[in-house]
Amino acid sequence: MTSLPDPGPPRPATFEDLVAEGASVPTDGWDFSWFEGRATEARPSWGYAVSMAGRLGRASAVLDVQTGGGEVLDFALSRVADATTGQSTTTPSTTETTAPKPPLLTVATEGWPPNVAKATTLLRPRGVAVVAAAEDDPLPFADGAFDLVVSRHPVRPHWEEIARVLQPGGTYFAQHIGPNSVFELVEYFLGPQPEGVRSARHPDRERADAEAAGLDVVGLRAERLRVEFHDIGAVVHFLRKVVWMVPGFTVEAYEPRLRKLHERIRAEGAFVAHSTRHLFDARKPG
């Protein structure tokens, strides 16, 4: 039997191969599993999705603003369901305790049509209604409709609307993108940005806006987190998915910069950037 020759190590993917791959991956939803092995981002220490589950288990009417593909809300509701089946509602003593339980009403909003469809498919089995609502429009709900409003990475928090739909005593619990997030990558493509752009989304400014809308900010935490891109395909997919980073990004428009970054990653290793996140816990007085 004749042995086949050893083919040797696999040929490294070319710039064209990697860019074509990053440009072909669907961008709907907020599932980032495609990046596994190609890009990494450290996660905030507070664990937003798990913390959200704890809040959901004590709420009766919940609104998730800008749910994306519904992945975070689905995860949190699954945690509540697991806790509901695994805990007793009473103790052997006469003291009654309340186990976590799914909210009586859960609604989500989303503005991008592909995400509306994806979130509806994912969340309908959990009894969640997904409402198509543009991110800049008023929330299509009555005053005081919810005792908990949640959101992970809203494009911009509409504080007046959040305060309006919260019941007195209700809570806004959300993770926001902070200032200068992944700006090493942004400025690689766009050049130095003006201070007004760099300081946008600053937690101190958002605190002031929340308080101006009548909310009490009872908790605000911020962290800076390491991000690594290990190949140019991951960069392309990221910029297509997170469209506000480099507005109007296309491979054709930025091909020279992409090629130069590809060569840099090959020679020096991962491109390192830093994301910023902050956790809001705000209450409506009453």
N, C-alpha and C positions, 0 to 999 in steps of 0.2 A: 504494500500500500504506500503510495507516494505521499509524503507530507507536503502540505502547502507551505509556502514561505511565510515567515513571520512578517505580518504587515507592519509591525512596529507601533509606536504610540499613535493614537488618533490625531489626524491633522487638525490643528486649531481652527476654529470657525473664523471665517474671514469677516472683515468689516461689513461687507455686503450681506453675508448670511445673518449676522447678528442684528443688523438694522432691519432687515426684512422680517425677521422673527418678531422683534419688538413692535414693528409697525402693523403686524397682522393680528395680534392678540386682542380679543374684545375688551372694551374698557367699561362696560356697564357694571354697576354694583360697586361695593367696597370690599370685595374679596381680593386680597393681595397674595394669595397662595402661589400664584405664578412666579413670584419673585424668589421663592425658596431656592437657596444656593446661588442666587444671582445678585441679591441685594438684601441688606439687613437694616433694621431700625430698632434701636433700644426702645422699650416700652416704659411709660410712666409708672412710677412705683405704686400709685394708688389703684391700678387695675380697674379702669373705668367700667368695662362691661360687667365684671363681677359686682362692683359697687352699685351699678345701675340695677342689677337683679335684686339686691337687698332693698332698694327703694321701691321697686315695682311690687315686691311682696307685701308692702305695707300701704299701698295706694289703692284707691277705688276707681279713679278715672284718670287715664294717662294719655298724654299726647307726646309723640316722638316727632320732632321737627326736622325736616330734611333727612329722612331715614336712609337715603341712598338705596341700596338694594335690599335693605331690611336685615342685613346680616347681624348687626350688633343687637338690635331689638329681639331678633329670633333667638340668639344665644342667651340673652338675659331672661327671656320668658321660659326658655328650656330649663334654666337654673331654678327658676321659681317653681316650675312644675315638678322637678325632681325633689325639691325641698318639701313641697306640699305632700307628696306621696311618702316621704320618709320621716315625717314628724307627727307627733301627737298634738292635739289642740288643748289637752288638759294635763295637769300634773296629778299625782296621787293625793295631794293636799286639796284644800278647798279653793286654792288660788287658781284662777283660770288664766291660761296663756293663749296667745294667738300665734298660730303657725303661719309662715308665709303662704300666701295664696295669690293666684293670678288676679289682676284687677278685673272689676266687673265690666269696664269699658276700656279698650285700648285702640287708639287711632294714630295713624302716622300720615305725615305729609311728605310729598316729594315733587320736585318740579321738572326733572328730566324724564321724558317719556320712556326711554328704555329702562330706566330704574323704576319707574312706576309699575311697569309690567313685571319686572323681576321681583320687586318687593311684594306685589299683590300675590304672585304665585307662591312665594315663600311664606308669607304671613297669613294668608287666608286660612290655612288649616288651624292656626292658633286663634282664630276668631278676630283677627285684627283687620280693620278697614283701612285701606290705603287711599288717601285723597290726593288727587292731582292738584297741586297748588304751586304757582310760581314763587320762587324764593323771595321776591320783592313785594308780593301781594299781601294784603291783610290776611290773617289766618281766618279761614271760613268757619268759625265757631262762635258760639254765643259767649258773652261775658261770663266769667266765673265757671266755665264748663269743666275744668280739670283741677285736681288737687296735686298733680305732678306733671311737669313738662320736662322732657329730657331731649338732649341733642348731642350728637358726636360730630364735631367738626362742621358746624354750620358755616355757610359762606359768609354770612353776616348776621349776628343776632339782632332781631327786631324787638328791642326791649319793651317798647310801648305795647306791642301786640302780645308779647309773652305775659306781661303784667295784666293785660286786659282779660286774657282767657283763664288766668289762674284764679282759683277761689281764694278768698281771704284765708290766710294761714297756709296756702299752697306753696310748693317748692319748685324752683327751677334748678335742675342738676345736670350739668353739661361739661363736656370736654371741648375746649376751643383750641384752634391753632393759634400760636402766638406770633410775636414779631420776628422778622428775619428768619423765618423757618425755611431751611434748606437753601439759604441765600448764597452759599458758596456755589451751588449749581446754577441758581438764577443769574447771579452776576457773571458767571463764566460765559453765559450766552448773551446776556443783555448789557453787561458792563455795570459799573457802579451805579447804584440806585439812589435817588434823592432821599433825604432824611424822612420826609413825609411818608414815603413808601416803606422804608425800612422800619419805621416805628408804628405802622398800621397794625391793628390787632393787639396793641399793648394792653396787658391786663389791667393796669392802673386806669387807662382811658375807658376800658369796658366797664370797670367797676363804677366809675363816675357816671357813665351812661345808664347803667342798671339802676343806680340810686336816683338819678334824675327821673326815671320812669316810675319810681315809687317802690322799688324793691330794696330789701335789706340784704346786703351781701354778708353772710355769716361765715363763709369759708372761701378762700381763694389761694390755690397753690400753683406754682409754676416750676417747670423743669426743662432743661436743655439736654437733648438726647442725640447720641451718635448715629449717623446714617452712613452706610457704605454701599457703593455701587461697584460691582465686580466685573461687569461687562457693559458695552455700549448698548446692547439690546435692552438691558434693564433701564438705562437712562431714557431711551426712546419711549418705552412703554410707560414709564413714570410720567414723563412730560405730556404724553397723550391722555393719560388718565386724570392727572391733577392739572386741569387745563389752565388754572389761574397762575401757575408758576411762571410759565413763559407764554403769555397770550399769543395766540395765532401760530403756535409751534407746528412746523411740518418738517419732515426729514429733508425735503428739497431745499427749504429756505435756510436750514442750518447745517447742511451737509459738510462744509469745510470745518466748522467748529466741532461737529460730531466726529469727523475723521481724526482731527487732532487729539480729541479727548480719548478716542479709542487707542491711539498710539501711546498716549500717556499712561493709560491703565495697563496696557501690555508691558510697558517698560518699568513702571513704578508700583503697580498694584492698585488696590481699590481707590476710587475717588471718595474722599471723606467729606461729609457735610454734617450739619447739625439741625435737627428739628426742634421746635419749641412748642410746648403744650401747657395749657393751664386748665385747672379744674374749678368750676364755679358751683357754689352752693348758695342760692339766693332764695329768700322767702318774701311772700307778699304779706304785709302786716294785716292783722285781723284775727 
